[in-house]
Amino acid sequence: MPHLENTVLCRESQVSILQSLFGERHHFSFPSIFIYGHTASGKTYVTQTLLRTLELPHVFVNCVECFSLRLLLEQILNKLNHLSSSEGGCSTQITCETFNDFVRLFKQVTKAESLKDQTVYIVLDKAEYLRDMEANLLPGFLRLQELTDRNVTVLFLSEIVWEKFRPNTGCFEPFVLYFPDYSIGNLQKILSHDHPPEYSADFYAAYINILLGVFYTVCRDLKELRHLAVLNFPKYCEPVVKGEANERDTRKLWRNIEPHLKRAMQTVYLREISSSQWEKLQKDDIDPAQLKGLSAYTHVELPYYSKFILIAAYLASYNPARTDKRFFLKHHGKIKKTNFLKKHEKITSLVTLQLLTLVGHDDQLDGPKYKCTVSLDFIRAIARIPTGHLYGWTCNRQFTIIISNADMVWMKKMNSLSC
């Protein structure tokens, strides 16, 4: 299918598998399909594009929006009812309280002529939230084809593996399909495909190559990279617009864009300022640190000890691991864990505010690890201290950082200021 190949890039294998599973419209498809992979790996986009291109009857539901059982079941039924009555006019709203009612109402809705003799697809995005609902919900969706005796396939889209879904009591096993992360070559191809029509494809591909060379080590999220590409491209082609360089003068174009890309690295994922404000900074050649009042974190008020945790995390994040014992430890004996829950809540709050970010995977045996994502200016602002003193703390035993084998980072002041 040529149109699909031009729309969905670098996912030929997954598209081929899904097409073979769907089969013909009137064929019974696989009862349930579990699709998983990291964020921005194309799961939702590929599934939606394939269903729309093949014009298959389907409903798409985001489990984040449907945070209760009733909301989830009613949204599925009402969307299906809308599909079946699209030719006959408006449809009535369906109410549903339990999964037993859902099975009964699903049979009634799918009796419609427009849904007869073809597979109906139910897509549940962010399916990991189903684990927080009633225990019978996930097994019921896995066996929906059997329970309703209808030609229906349920697709689960998730960022976590199937093993974390499987109930202890067992259940019907879905067909599992993995979407791997995009390689740097895949990202280059996908991002280059978005080139503006007023510039040549080779010129934009060279820009994407520079962009990935700077950001690929710290960010592999396609959505974030696409946002950065659109945001910084006007600055890259500025010398060409002014007539100071041509499209092949890559060295001059690189010298012009390099400081701006390095500046943008400090705000990856954070969204401290809006796109229009960032463009204004680039146009006026102003350092974002000098622009007061734009940062979302400028006015953040943190609890007293949360500030200490954030400063400790910053110092730990930007010192080599081999120096941790020399810089941050005063006593090498066991340190008693106190108020663990309160410390854990503080760290969770800092992660929610995106001041700390979780690095690694949840299944690490030594507990999760965190990294500080804020800048030195922000740390200096919450600490209300001169810059020179904070630089000194990175090489003096001013604070003790205790990293337990659970998931806490704690700090206390020390009396000694000398190394």
Contacts in CASP RR format, 6 or more apart in sequence:
PFRMAT RR
TARGET T0000
AUTHOR 0000-0000-0000
METHOD contacts of the structure
MODEL  1
MPHLENTVLCRESQVSILQSLFGERHHFSFPSIFIYGHTASGKTYVTQTL
LRTLELPHVFVNCVECFSLRLLLEQILNKLNHLSSSEGGCSTQITCETFN
DFVRLFKQVTKAESLKDQTVYIVLDKAEYLRDMEANLLPGFLRLQELTDR
NVTVLFLSEIVWEKFRPNTGCFEPFVLYFPDYSIGNLQKILSHDHPPEYS
ADFYAAYINILLGVFYTVCRDLKELRHLAVLNFPKYCEPVVKGEANERDT
RKLWRNIEPHLKRAMQTVYLREISSSQWEKLQKDDIDPAQLKGLSAYTHV
ELPYYSKFILIAAYLASYNPARTDKRFFLKHHGKIKKTNFLKKHEKITSL
VTLQLLTLVGHDDQLDGPKYKCTVSLDFIRAIARIPTGHLYGWTCNRQFT
IIISNADMVWMKKMNSLSC
1 53 0 8 1.000
3 53 0 8 1.000
4 15 0 8 1.000
4 49 0 8 1.000
4 50 0 8 1.000
4 53 0 8 1.000
5 12 0 8 1.000
7 49 0 8 1.000
7 53 0 8 1.000
8 15 0 8 1.000
8 45 0 8 1.000
8 46 0 8 1.000
8 49 0 8 1.000
8 50 0 8 1.000
9 186 0 8 1.000
9 189 0 8 1.000
9 190 0 8 1.000
9 193 0 8 1.000
10 182 0 8 1.000
10 186 0 8 1.000
10 189 0 8 1.000
10 190 0 8 1.000
11 42 0 8 1.000
11 46 0 8 1.000
11 179 0 8 1.000
14 46 0 8 1.000
14 177 0 8 1.000
14 179 0 8 1.000
15 46 0 8 1.000
15 50 0 8 1.000
17 177 0 8 1.000
18 33 0 8 1.000
18 46 0 8 1.000
18 47 0 8 1.000
18 50 0 8 1.000
18 177 0 8 1.000
19 50 0 8 1.000
19 54 0 8 1.000
21 29 0 8 1.000
21 30 0 8 1.000
21 33 0 8 1.000
21 175 0 8 1.000
22 29 0 8 1.000
22 50 0 8 1.000
22 54 0 8 1.000
22 56 0 8 1.000
22 119 0 8 1.000
22 153 0 8 1.000
23 29 0 8 1.000
25 56 0 8 1.000
25 117 0 8 1.000
25 118 0 8 1.000
25 119 0 8 1.000
26 117 0 8 1.000
26 118 0 8 1.000
26 119 0 8 1.000
26 151 0 8 1.000
27 119 0 8 1.000
28 119 0 8 1.000
28 145 0 8 1.000
28 151 0 8 1.000
29 119 0 8 1.000
29 121 0 8 1.000
29 151 0 8 1.000
29 153 0 8 1.000
30 153 0 8 1.000
30 174 0 8 1.000
30 175 0 8 1.000
31 142 0 8 1.000
31 143 0 8 1.000
31 144 0 8 1.000
31 145 0 8 1.000
31 146 0 8 1.000
31 152 0 8 1.000
31 153 0 8 1.000
31 154 0 8 1.000
31 172 0 8 1.000
31 174 0 8 1.000
32 141 0 8 1.000
32 142 0 8 1.000
32 144 0 8 1.000
32 145 0 8 1.000
32 153 0 8 1.000
32 154 0 8 1.000
32 155 0 8 1.000
32 156 0 8 1.000
32 172 0 8 1.000
32 174 0 8 1.000
32 175 0 8 1.000
33 153 0 8 1.000
33 154 0 8 1.000
33 155 0 8 1.000
33 156 0 8 1.000
33 174 0 8 1.000
33 175 0 8 1.000
33 177 0 8 1.000
34 127 0 8 1.000
34 155 0 8 1.000
34 156 0 8 1.000
34 158 0 8 1.000
34 162 0 8 1.000
34 165 0 8 1.000
34 174 0 8 1.000
34 175 0 8 1.000
34 176 0 8 1.000
34 177 0 8 1.000
35 43 0 8 1.000
35 47 0 8 1.000
35 155 0 8 1.000
35 156 0 8 1.000
35 157 0 8 1.000
35 158 0 8 1.000
35 177 0 8 1.000
35 178 0 8 1.000
35 179 0 8 1.000
36 43 0 8 1.000
36 157 0 8 1.000
36 158 0 8 1.000
36 159 0 8 1.000
36 160 0 8 1.000
36 161 0 8 1.000
36 162 0 8 1.000
36 176 0 8 1.000
36 177 0 8 1.000
36 178 0 8 1.000
36 179 0 8 1.000
37 43 0 8 1.000
37 158 0 8 1.000
37 159 0 8 1.000
37 178 0 8 1.000
37 179 0 8 1.000
37 180 0 8 1.000
37 181 0 8 1.000
38 159 0 8 1.000
38 179 0 8 1.000
38 181 0 8 1.000
39 159 0 8 1.000
39 221 0 8 1.000
39 223 0 8 1.000
40 221 0 8 1.000
40 222 0 8 1.000
40 223 0 8 1.000
40 224 0 8 1.000
41 179 0 8 1.000
41 180 0 8 1.000
41 181 0 8 1.000
41 182 0 8 1.000
41 222 0 8 1.000
42 179 0 8 1.000
42 222 0 8 1.000
43 157 0 8 1.000
43 179 0 8 1.000
44 125 0 8 1.000
44 157 0 8 1.000
46 179 0 8 1.000
47 123 0 8 1.000
47 155 0 8 1.000
47 157 0 8 1.000
48 60 0 8 1.000
48 123 0 8 1.000
51 58 0 8 1.000
51 121 0 8 1.000
51 123 0 8 1.000
56 118 0 8 1.000
56 119 0 8 1.000
56 121 0 8 1.000
57 83 0 8 1.000
57 114 0 8 1.000
57 115 0 8 1.000
57 118 0 8 1.000
57 119 0 8 1.000
57 120 0 8 1.000
57 121 0 8 1.000
58 120 0 8 1.000
58 121 0 8 1.000
58 122 0 8 1.000
58 123 0 8 1.000
59 75 0 8 1.000
59 76 0 8 1.000
59 79 0 8 1.000
59 80 0 8 1.000
59 83 0 8 1.000
59 120 0 8 1.000
59 121 0 8 1.000
59 122 0 8 1.000
59 123 0 8 1.000
60 79 0 8 1.000
60 123 0 8 1.000
60 125 0 8 1.000
61 72 0 8 1.000
61 75 0 8 1.000
61 76 0 8 1.000
61 79 0 8 1.000
61 122 0 8 1.000
61 123 0 8 1.000
61 124 0 8 1.000
61 125 0 8 1.000
62 125 0 8 1.000
62 126 0 8 1.000
63 72 0 8 1.000
63 124 0 8 1.000
63 125 0 8 1.000
63 126 0 8 1.000
63 127 0 8 1.000
63 128 0 8 1.000
63 129 0 8 1.000
63 130 0 8 1.000
64 126 0 8 1.000
64 129 0 8 1.000
65 71 0 8 1.000
65 75 0 8 1.000
66 72 0 8 1.000
66 75 0 8 1.000
67 129 0 8 1.000
68 133 0 8 1.000
69 98 0 8 1.000
69 99 0 8 1.000
69 133 0 8 1.000
69 134 0 8 1.000
69 137 0 8 1.000
70 96 0 8 1.000
70 97 0 8 1.000
72 133 0 8 1.000
72 137 0 8 1.000
73 96 0 8 1.000
73 99 0 8 1.000
73 101 0 8 1.000
73 102 0 8 1.000
74 93 0 8 1.000
74 94 0 8 1.000
74 95 0 8 1.000
74 96 0 8 1.000
76 102 0 8 1.000
76 122 0 8 1.000
77 94 0 8 1.000
77 96 0 8 1.000
77 102 0 8 1.000
77 105 0 8 1.000
77 106 0 8 1.000
77 109 0 8 1.000
78 91 0 8 1.000
78 93 0 8 1.000
78 94 0 8 1.000
80 106 0 8 1.000
80 109 0 8 1.000
80 110 0 8 1.000
80 115 0 8 1.000
80 120 0 8 1.000
81 91 0 8 1.000
81 92 0 8 1.000
81 94 0 8 1.000
81 109 0 8 1.000
82 91 0 8 1.000
83 114 0 8 1.000
83 115 0 8 1.000
84 91 0 8 1.000
84 109 0 8 1.000
84 110 0 8 1.000
84 112 0 8 1.000
84 114 0 8 1.000
84 115 0 8 1.000
85 91 0 8 1.000
85 112 0 8 1.000
86 114 0 8 1.000
87 114 0 8 1.000
94 105 0 8 1.000
94 109 0 8 1.000
96 102 0 8 1.000
96 105 0 8 1.000
99 134 0 8 1.000
99 136 0 8 1.000
99 137 0 8 1.000
99 140 0 8 1.000
103 144 0 8 1.000
103 147 0 8 1.000
103 148 0 8 1.000
106 144 0 8 1.000
106 148 0 8 1.000
106 150 0 8 1.000
106 152 0 8 1.000
107 148 0 8 1.000
107 149 0 8 1.000
107 150 0 8 1.000
109 115 0 8 1.000
110 116 0 8 1.000
110 120 0 8 1.000
110 148 0 8 1.000
110 150 0 8 1.000
110 152 0 8 1.000
117 151 0 8 1.000
118 151 0 8 1.000
119 151 0 8 1.000
119 152 0 8 1.000
119 153 0 8 1.000
120 150 0 8 1.000
120 151 0 8 1.000
120 152 0 8 1.000
120 153 0 8 1.000
121 152 0 8 1.000
121 153 0 8 1.000
121 154 0 8 1.000
121 155 0 8 1.000
122 141 0 8 1.000
122 144 0 8 1.000
122 152 0 8 1.000
122 153 0 8 1.000
122 154 0 8 1.000
122 155 0 8 1.000
123 155 0 8 1.000
123 157 0 8 1.000
124 130 0 8 1.000
124 141 0 8 1.000
124 154 0 8 1.000
124 155 0 8 1.000
124 156 0 8 1.000
124 157 0 8 1.000
125 157 0 8 1.000
126 157 0 8 1.000
126 158 0 8 1.000
126 159 0 8 1.000
127 156 0 8 1.000
127 157 0 8 1.000
127 158 0 8 1.000
127 165 0 8 1.000
128 158 0 8 1.000
128 159 0 8 1.000
128 160 0 8 1.000
128 164 0 8 1.000
128 165 0 8 1.000
130 137 0 8 1.000
130 138 0 8 1.000
130 141 0 8 1.000
130 156 0 8 1.000
130 165 0 8 1.000
131 138 0 8 1.000
131 164 0 8 1.000
131 165 0 8 1.000
135 167 0 8 1.000
138 165 0 8 1.000
138 167 0 8 1.000
138 171 0 8 1.000
139 167 0 8 1.000
139 170 0 8 1.000
139 171 0 8 1.000
139 172 0 8 1.000
140 147 0 8 1.000
141 154 0 8 1.000
141 156 0 8 1.000
142 154 0 8 1.000
142 171 0 8 1.000
142 172 0 8 1.000
142 173 0 8 1.000
142 174 0 8 1.000
143 171 0 8 1.000
143 172 0 8 1.000
144 152 0 8 1.000
144 154 0 8 1.000
145 151 0 8 1.000
145 152 0 8 1.000
145 153 0 8 1.000
146 172 0 8 1.000
156 165 0 8 1.000
156 174 0 8 1.000
158 165 0 8 1.000
162 174 0 8 1.000
162 176 0 8 1.000
181 220 0 8 1.000
182 190 0 8 1.000
182 220 0 8 1.000
182 222 0 8 1.000
184 212 0 8 1.000
184 216 0 8 1.000
187 212 0 8 1.000
187 216 0 8 1.000
187 220 0 8 1.000
187 222 0 8 1.000
187 225 0 8 1.000
188 205 0 8 1.000
188 208 0 8 1.000
188 209 0 8 1.000
188 212 0 8 1.000
190 222 0 8 1.000
191 208 0 8 1.000
191 211 0 8 1.000
191 212 0 8 1.000
191 222 0 8 1.000
191 225 0 8 1.000
191 226 0 8 1.000
191 229 0 8 1.000
192 201 0 8 1.000
192 204 0 8 1.000
192 205 0 8 1.000
192 208 0 8 1.000
194 204 0 8 1.000
194 226 0 8 1.000
194 229 0 8 1.000
195 201 0 8 1.000
195 203 0 8 1.000
195 204 0 8 1.000
195 205 0 8 1.000
196 204 0 8 1.000
196 233 0 8 1.000
199 237 0 8 1.000
199 247 0 8 1.000
200 247 0 8 1.000
202 247 0 8 1.000
203 237 0 8 1.000
203 247 0 8 1.000
204 233 0 8 1.000
206 250 0 8 1.000
206 253 0 8 1.000
207 229 0 8 1.000
207 233 0 8 1.000
207 236 0 8 1.000
207 237 0 8 1.000
207 253 0 8 1.000
207 257 0 8 1.000
208 229 0 8 1.000
210 236 0 8 1.000
210 253 0 8 1.000
210 254 0 8 1.000
210 257 0 8 1.000
210 261 0 8 1.000
211 225 0 8 1.000
211 228 0 8 1.000
211 229 0 8 1.000
211 232 0 8 1.000
211 261 0 8 1.000
212 225 0 8 1.000
214 261 0 8 1.000
214 262 0 8 1.000
214 265 0 8 1.000
215 225 0 8 1.000
215 228 0 8 1.000
215 261 0 8 1.000
215 265 0 8 1.000
215 268 0 8 1.000
218 265 0 8 1.000
218 268 0 8 1.000
219 225 0 8 1.000
219 228 0 8 1.000
219 268 0 8 1.000
219 269 0 8 1.000
221 269 0 8 1.000
224 268 0 8 1.000
224 269 0 8 1.000
227 275 0 8 1.000
228 264 0 8 1.000
228 268 0 8 1.000
231 264 0 8 1.000
231 275 0 8 1.000
231 278 0 8 1.000
231 279 0 8 1.000
232 257 0 8 1.000
232 260 0 8 1.000
232 261 0 8 1.000
232 264 0 8 1.000
232 282 0 8 1.000
234 279 0 8 1.000
234 282 0 8 1.000
235 256 0 8 1.000
235 257 0 8 1.000
235 260 0 8 1.000
235 282 0 8 1.000
236 253 0 8 1.000
236 256 0 8 1.000
236 257 0 8 1.000
237 253 0 8 1.000
238 256 0 8 1.000
239 245 0 8 1.000
239 249 0 8 1.000
239 252 0 8 1.000
239 253 0 8 1.000
239 256 0 8 1.000
240 246 0 8 1.000
240 247 0 8 1.000
240 253 0 8 1.000
244 252 0 8 1.000
245 252 0 8 1.000
245 253 0 8 1.000
260 282 0 8 1.000
263 287 0 8 1.000
263 288 0 8 1.000
264 278 0 8 1.000
266 288 0 8 1.000
266 375 0 8 1.000
267 273 0 8 1.000
267 288 0 8 1.000
269 354 0 8 1.000
269 357 0 8 1.000
269 373 0 8 1.000
270 296 0 8 1.000
270 297 0 8 1.000
270 354 0 8 1.000
270 373 0 8 1.000
271 296 0 8 1.000
272 288 0 8 1.000
272 294 0 8 1.000
272 295 0 8 1.000
272 296 0 8 1.000
272 297 0 8 1.000
273 281 0 8 1.000
273 288 0 8 1.000
273 291 0 8 1.000
273 294 0 8 1.000
273 295 0 8 1.000
273 296 0 8 1.000
277 291 0 8 1.000
277 294 0 8 1.000
278 288 0 8 1.000
280 286 0 8 1.000
281 287 0 8 1.000
281 288 0 8 1.000
281 291 0 8 1.000
288 294 0 8 1.000
288 295 0 8 1.000
289 375 0 8 1.000
289 377 0 8 1.000
292 298 0 8 1.000
293 299 0 8 1.000
295 378 0 8 1.000
297 355 0 8 1.000
297 374 0 8 1.000
297 378 0 8 1.000
298 381 0 8 1.000
300 353 0 8 1.000
300 355 0 8 1.000
300 382 0 8 1.000
302 310 0 8 1.000
302 350 0 8 1.000
302 382 0 8 1.000
303 346 0 8 1.000
305 346 0 8 1.000
306 346 0 8 1.000
306 349 0 8 1.000
306 350 0 8 1.000
307 382 0 8 1.000
307 383 0 8 1.000
308 399 0 8 1.000
308 411 0 8 1.000
308 412 0 8 1.000
309 343 0 8 1.000
309 346 0 8 1.000
309 347 0 8 1.000
309 350 0 8 1.000
309 409 0 8 1.000
309 410 0 8 1.000
309 411 0 8 1.000
310 350 0 8 1.000
310 355 0 8 1.000
310 356 0 8 1.000
310 372 0 8 1.000
310 374 0 8 1.000
310 379 0 8 1.000
310 382 0 8 1.000
311 379 0 8 1.000
311 382 0 8 1.000
311 383 0 8 1.000
311 399 0 8 1.000
311 411 0 8 1.000
312 399 0 8 1.000
312 401 0 8 1.000
312 409 0 8 1.000
312 410 0 8 1.000
312 411 0 8 1.000
313 350 0 8 1.000
313 356 0 8 1.000
313 370 0 8 1.000
313 371 0 8 1.000
313 372 0 8 1.000
313 409 0 8 1.000
314 372 0 8 1.000
314 374 0 8 1.000
314 376 0 8 1.000
314 379 0 8 1.000
315 327 0 8 1.000
315 328 0 8 1.000
315 393 0 8 1.000
315 394 0 8 1.000
315 399 0 8 1.000
315 401 0 8 1.000
316 324 0 8 1.000
316 328 0 8 1.000
316 372 0 8 1.000
316 401 0 8 1.000
316 403 0 8 1.000
316 409 0 8 1.000
317 371 0 8 1.000
317 372 0 8 1.000
318 372 0 8 1.000
318 394 0 8 1.000
319 327 0 8 1.000
319 328 0 8 1.000
319 394 0 8 1.000
324 401 0 8 1.000
325 332 0 8 1.000
326 419 0 8 1.000
327 394 0 8 1.000
327 395 0 8 1.000
327 396 0 8 1.000
327 397 0 8 1.000
328 397 0 8 1.000
328 399 0 8 1.000
328 400 0 8 1.000
328 401 0 8 1.000
329 397 0 8 1.000
329 400 0 8 1.000
329 401 0 8 1.000
330 397 0 8 1.000
330 400 0 8 1.000
330 414 0 8 1.000
330 416 0 8 1.000
331 400 0 8 1.000
335 402 0 8 1.000
337 404 0 8 1.000
337 406 0 8 1.000
337 408 0 8 1.000
340 406 0 8 1.000
340 408 0 8 1.000
343 408 0 8 1.000
343 410 0 8 1.000
344 406 0 8 1.000
344 407 0 8 1.000
344 408 0 8 1.000
347 356 0 8 1.000
347 370 0 8 1.000
347 407 0 8 1.000
347 408 0 8 1.000
347 409 0 8 1.000
350 356 0 8 1.000
351 357 0 8 1.000
351 358 0 8 1.000
351 370 0 8 1.000
354 373 0 8 1.000
355 372 0 8 1.000
355 373 0 8 1.000
355 374 0 8 1.000
356 370 0 8 1.000
356 371 0 8 1.000
356 372 0 8 1.000
356 373 0 8 1.000
357 370 0 8 1.000
357 371 0 8 1.000
357 373 0 8 1.000
358 368 0 8 1.000
358 369 0 8 1.000
358 370 0 8 1.000
359 369 0 8 1.000
359 370 0 8 1.000
359 371 0 8 1.000
360 368 0 8 1.000
360 369 0 8 1.000
362 368 0 8 1.000
366 405 0 8 1.000
367 405 0 8 1.000
367 406 0 8 1.000
367 407 0 8 1.000
368 407 0 8 1.000
370 409 0 8 1.000
372 379 0 8 1.000
376 387 0 8 1.000
376 390 0 8 1.000
379 390 0 8 1.000
380 387 0 8 1.000
380 390 0 8 1.000
383 390 0 8 1.000
392 398 0 8 1.000
393 399 0 8 1.000
395 419 0 8 1.000
396 417 0 8 1.000
396 418 0 8 1.000
396 419 0 8 1.000
397 414 0 8 1.000
397 416 0 8 1.000
397 417 0 8 1.000
397 418 0 8 1.000
397 419 0 8 1.000
398 413 0 8 1.000
398 414 0 8 1.000
398 417 0 8 1.000
399 411 0 8 1.000
399 412 0 8 1.000
399 413 0 8 1.000
399 414 0 8 1.000
400 411 0 8 1.000
400 412 0 8 1.000
400 414 0 8 1.000
401 409 0 8 1.000
401 410 0 8 1.000
401 411 0 8 1.000
402 408 0 8 1.000
402 409 0 8 1.000
402 410 0 8 1.000
402 411 0 8 1.000
402 412 0 8 1.000
403 409 0 8 1.000
404 410 0 8 1.000
END
